[in-house]
Amino acid sequence: MEKVVLKATRRTVIGKQVGALRRAGELPAILYGHNVEPTAISMNAKEVTKTLARVSASSLVTIDLDGKEFPTLVRERQREPIKGVIIHMDFQAVSLTEKIRANVSIVLTGASPAVKDFSAILVTTLNALELEALPQDLPERIVVDIAKLEKIGDGIHVSDLVLSDKVHVVSSTDEMIVLAAAPKTEVEEVAPTEAEVAVEEGAEPDVIEKGKKEEEGEEEEKKK
């Protein structure tokens, strides 16, 4: 993938004044990590939003801070809850010669014969995989072809993945990624109870209450 570069400047505006910075089209962020002290930075909001829309969480993003470049990974994107726009970001500077761990998203592709021929339901149990590698060797995403799911009960595990020998899988290789499960069946009818049958046939269901009234009547007769 082509090198992704975002320009940034040092930011002195903090606290409540950050709101004015956002209104001016700037995005506040933090740069921290390898060989860099935590630094408040500011970036063009439109440029950042447009650029990051085409990269994944495991993609390298180079921050050009006042002419000095820092290879980084996006560690956090804070969004405004109503409009969903990015309002703050965290960038972790990394060394290109030291291995790191990162979660890489899993993307399902293809068509499953189990779904087409047997109406199976795909159950996804894993959406990302933790990998260890040099930052530049981390894949942007892990593509899983579900064409291997031919019948109900078939599944794809982490151990079934074919990955580069430059990456190490930290997650358990026994974990299931996706399963072709049997379709849900209709709820079985529950057999009616004897009391329900009696009601349907016109019999008096309140046997206990009836017996109680008869006993009370007998007591009254004895008193007379």
N, C-alpha and C positions, 0 to 999 in steps of 0.2 A: 504493500500500500504506500502511496505517496506520503511524504513527510507533511504532517499537520502542524502548522505554526500559528500561535495566537500572540499578538502583541499586547504588552501590559506595561503599566507605569506604577510606580510606588504610590501608595495611597496614604494620605494623612487624615482624611475625613473618617471619623468613627462615630459610633453611637447613633443618636437621633438624626445627625446630619447626613447619614447615609441615604436617607429617604430623598433628599434633594439631589444626591448624586445619581440615584436611579432615575429620577424624573428628567435628568439631563441626558439620559441614554447610556449611562455607564453602569457596569455590573461590578459590584464589590466581590472580592475573592481573597483567598489566603493561599500563599505558596509556602510549603514547608517540606522537610525531608532531608535527603542526602546532601550534605555539605551546604546547607542553607538554613539560616535562622528563620523562624516563622515570620513571614513578611506580608503585610497588608498590601494588596494590589488592586488596580482598577483596570477594567477592560471594556471594549465597545460591546454593548449588550447584543446588538443585532448580529455582529460578526461572530460572537461566541455561540449564539443560538443556532445560526445557520451552519456553522462548522461542526458543532457537536451533534447535530442531527444525523450526521453520516458516519459517526464513529461509535465504537462500543466502549464499555467500561474497561476493557483490557487493552484498548488501543493507546499507543504512545502519542502524547500531545506535547509539543515543544512550546514552552513559554519563553517568549522573547521579552525579557525584562530590561528595558533601557539598553538594548544592544547585546546583552548576555543571554545565551540560550540555556534553558534547563529542560531536559527530558522529564516528563511527568506522566502520572496516571491520574485520571479524574477519580477522586475518592468520595465526593459528595456533591449532589446538586439539590439545593433547597428551592422549592417552588412555592409560589403564592397559591394558597389553597383554592381560591375561587377561579381565577383566570388560568392558573397552571403555568405561568411564566416563571423562568428561572430568576431568583432574586439574590442568590449567593452560591459560590462554589469553593470547593477545597481541591487544590492540586498538590499531589505528593511528588516531589522531585526524587528521581531514582538514579542509580548508577547502572550504566550499560554493561558493567563487568561483574555485577553481583546479582545472583538469583533472588527473585521475590516470589511471593505467593499472591494469587489473585483469583477471583471468581470469574469464570468465563461462561457466558450464557449459552444454553443449548437451544438449537433451532431444529424443529422437525420439518422434514421435507418428503415429497413423494406421496404415493397412494398405497394404502394397505389393502391387500386382498381379503384379509379377515373382515374388514369393514364393508367392503364391496359385496363379498359373497355370503358372509354369515352375519351381517348387521352387528358386528362387534362394536364395542364402545372403547375408544382409546382413553386410557387412564394415565395421565402424566404425573409421575411421582418425583421427578427431579428437573429443575429448570436451569440449574447452573452447576458447574463443576469447578472445584478448587484445584488449580494447577500451580506448579512451581517451575520457573524457568527464568532465563534472562529476559528483561523487559521487552526487548525487540523480538524475542522468539514466542511470546505469548500469542496464541491465535485470537483473532477478533471475536470469533464465535465457533461453536462446535456444531456441525451440521450432522443430523442423524436421519438416515433414510428409513422410513417406516415401511418400505416395500418388503422388508424382511418379515413383517408380521403377516403370515399367510393364513393362520387359523386361530380360533379362539384359544387363549391360553399362552400364545406366543408373547415373548417379551424381549426387550433389549436392555442389557445390563451395561454398566460402565466397562466391565471387562471385554465387552464386544467391540468397543471403539478402537479404531485404528488411528493413533496419534503420532505426531513427530517424535523421534527419539530425543529431541531437544527439550521435551517437556516431561515433567514427572507428575503423575496423578496423585494428589494428596487425599482426595475423597476415597472412600472404600470402593474397591472394584466390584464388590458384591451388590452394590446398590442398583435397584431397578430404575431405568429411565422412563420407559413407557411400556404399557401392557395392553394387549388386545383382550378386553374382558367380555364376558357373555352379556348379551342385552338383558335388561331388566324384564322379568316376567310379570304377568298380571297378578295382583294380590289374590290368593286363594280364598274362596268363600268359607266363612266359619260356620260350622254346623250349629243350628239353633238349639238352645237349651230346652229341657222338658217343659219349663214354665212358659217359654215363648211358644212352643207347640200348642200347649193347652190354651193359651190366649187366642191363637189363630183358630182353634177348633171350637171356641165358644165356651170353654169351661171356666169356672171361677178360679183365678190364679191365687187369690188371697186366702189360702187354706188356713194359715195360722190365725189370721184375724177372725175368720168364720168360726173356728173352733173355740176361740176365746169368748165370742158372743154366746155360743151355745152353752158354755160352762156357766156364764153369768145368768142365763135364763134358767138353768137347773137350780142355781142357788136361790133365785127368787121364788121358785115353786116350793122349795123346802121351807122357806120362811113363812109362806102362807099356810 
